[in-house]
């Protein structure tokens, strides 16, 4: 008999035998733990989203009651979301955005951590669209922020901005 794990992912507590790939429950548990660890890195920060929602509600001079009525939820739910104690569905997130006359991506800004590869892609995209003058300025800013004139990856000194 195949016992399916509950929605909370307690598969490592359930004796399961995967008949499709003939893996033991130990291997499945290891894979599930890996997925949980990776998921935790990319998980949305509910506290940051809640703070942003509260800021927008206050900016719009709205009460939690008014917001709850617009989004069609309870006042308690709005409070829980604003404190980061409750997740928001996509449907509710869209309604919050409409309520505050902002975009969903604005609400999620800083709530979803960027992975290194995503940050790299964003940097490359920005760099590829920058003019030569902007690139020189960007490099100067990076050097100032890092407080060093050394290239971290190669150990080579950056040429002075005037030489680029």
PyMOL commands that set and color helices and strands:
alter all, ss='L'
color gray80, all
select helices_A, chain A and resi 11-13+25-42+46-59+64-71+75-82+90-100+104-108+116-129+132-146+161-163
alter helices_A, ss='H'
color red, helices_A
deselect
rebuild
show_as cartoon
